[in-house]
C-alpha cells in the first residue's frame, strides 16, 4: 500500500509509550498497534486528530505516501 504509517517514529521522537497514547486518545492498545503496523484500511479523522493533539504533530508527520514499490526499497536500504 502506498500510504505508510509513521506513528512509531513519532512516538519515539516524543518519547511516549503506545499504551499511554492509546489511553489518552481513547482507543485500545490493540487498535493502536494495528495503526502503527499499517494493518488498517482507514483511520477516523477524530482518532487522527486526537493522536496529533497528544503528540503535538501534523497528520503529515504520521502518514507518508510512497509511490509503487518505494516503501520496499526504503525498508531494504
C-alpha positions in Angstrom: 0.0 0.0 0.0 1.4 3.4 -0.9 0.3 5.1 2.3 2.7 4.3 5.2 2.0 5.0 8.9 4.9 6.6 10.7 3.3 6.6 14.2 6.1 4.5 15.7 8.6 7.1 14.6 6.6 10.0 16.1 6.1 8.0 19.4 9.9 7.6 19.6 10.6 11.3 18.9 8.1 12.3 21.6 9.3 9.6 24.0 5.8 8.4 24.5 4.7 4.8 25.1 2.0 3.2 23.0 -0.1 2.3 26.0 -0.1 5.9 27.3 -1.1 7.3 23.9 -3.9 4.7 23.5 -5.3 5.7 26.9 -5.1 9.4 26.1 -6.7 9.0 22.7 -9.4 6.6 23.9 -8.6 3.6 21.8 -7.4 0.1 22.7 -3.7 -0.8 22.7 -4.6 -3.4 20.1 -6.1 -0.9 17.8 -3.1 1.4 18.2 -0.8 -1.5 17.4 -2.7 -2.1 14.2 -2.4 1.6 13.3 1.3 1.5 14.0 1.8 -1.5 11.8 -0.2 -0.1 9.0 -2.6 -3.1 9.1 -5.7 -1.0 8.9 -7.6 0.2 5.8 -8.6 3.5 7.3 -8.5 5.8 10.3 -11.2 8.1 11.6 -10.4 11.8 11.5 -11.4 12.1 15.2 -8.7 9.4 16.0 -6.1 11.1 13.8 -7.0 14.5 15.4 -6.6 13.1 18.9 -3.2 11.4 18.1 -2.0 14.7 16.6 -3.1 16.6 19.6 -1.4 14.2 22.0 1.8 14.0 20.0 1.8 17.7 19.0 2.2 16.9 15.4 0.6 17.2 12.0 -1.1 14.4 10.1 1.7 14.6 7.5 4.1 13.7 10.3 2.3 10.4 10.7 1.3 9.5 7.2 3.6 9.2 4.2 2.8 8.5 0.5 5.3 6.3 -1.2 4.7 5.5 -4.9 4.7 1.9 -6.1 7.5 -0.1 -4.6 9.3 2.8 -3.0 8.4 1.6 0.6 10.0 -1.8 -0.1 13.2 0.0 -1.3 13.3 2.1 1.8 12.9 -0.9 4.1 15.7 -2.7 2.3 18.0 0.3 2.3 
